[in-house]
Amino acid sequence: MSSKVRVVIYGAGGYGGVGLVENLLNHPGVEISALVSREGAGEAYFKLYPHLRGMMDQEIEHAETFEPEGRGDFVFFSTPDGVGQKIASRYLKCGYRIIDFSGDFRFNNPKTYEDYSAWQQGKTEHACPELLNDCVYGSPEWNREALKMAQVVGNPGCMAISCLLALYPVSQPSLIDTDSIVLDVKTGISGAGKKPKALFHFPAADGNSYAYKVGKHQHLFEIEKHLSLWTEKEVVVSFTPHVIPAVRGILSTCYCKLDKNVEFSQVNEAFTKAYAQSPFVHYQGEALNELIHARGSNQCRLSVNYVERNHSIVITSVIDNLQKGQSGNAVQVMNIMLGLEETHGLTQYSRYP
């Protein structure tokens, strides 16, 4: 490309926004043309995030007064549910392509969106349902071709992408009993966002862990939707998320019974084949899987263990919830949409210890 793509980050004040800034500062093909947020508006970005002093001194522009026309080519909406859908049409008319971090554009019809929204705050109608038919779910690992031409992309939920990457190889075609899937997910506290809450206060969080939204987390809807599409039948799974005393990271442990005539060698082959062309998903057989192996990177680490006594498998999936679970995946998707190398801006690896 002869010139850099101009990128607007709408919602730059949150964890997703700063994750985008950190990744895009190392990106050779784009420039950040505007940082938009209510938080910190009118001040230099490094005052909000001092670790970026000298690297991102650009002023934050207020979300209420920002005028998008002529300011960029691409926009990330790093915003909660209900925000992006209200302004997406305006940005599209100004020539932008869009990646939204919420559930606003993860579903392809108004009815499915309404069903999803009912899991959170009560059923609501989508503000721009005419866009849903053409929006694309932002997973490079199975939507790479569709993403190349996409105008509006719904970035996956962090727990959803962790589980779906684990289950995709054994669901296409199905090697497992889809009536007995159990998903046990552990997530770091940053997954809840930047807003302070009593349970995330250090004295409450340190050494503590708990299950929440048992059987009704919004990412469960996302997971079941894709499993049902892949297997061509209605799939219902048991899904329990837990908060653990860590800042970042997701460990998803997925319990699946194999179909009667399926051999474990077929599972190994399915994982190897599924991710042979995926630069950020690494299948490592039965190797020990640890949160630290993905922390700070856009990597997803997958391990599978066979349990002979009940002919089942245990899949572990490890990601950084703020990278492959959010901003890193979004940058990877942007690269595909723009015809750039998928790894641009995402070459950082996990640090040890």
Secondary structure, DSSP 8 states (H G I E B T S, - for coil): --S-EEEEEETTTSHHHHHHHHHHTT-SSEEEEEEE-STTTTSBHHHHSGGGTTT---BEE-TTT---TTT-SEEEE---TTTHHHHHHHHHHTT-EEEESSGGGSSSSHHHHHHHHHTTTS----S-GGGGGG-EE--HHHHHHHHHT-SEEE---HHHHHHHHHHGGGBTTB-B-TTS-EEEEEE-GGGG-SS--GGGSHHHHTT--EE-STTT-HHHHHHHHHHHHHHTS----EEEEEE-S-SS-EEEEEEEEB-TT--HHHHHHHHHHHTTT-TTEEE-TT----GGGTTTSS-EEEEEEEEGGGTEEEEEEEE-TTTTTTHHHHHHHHHHHTT--TTTT--------
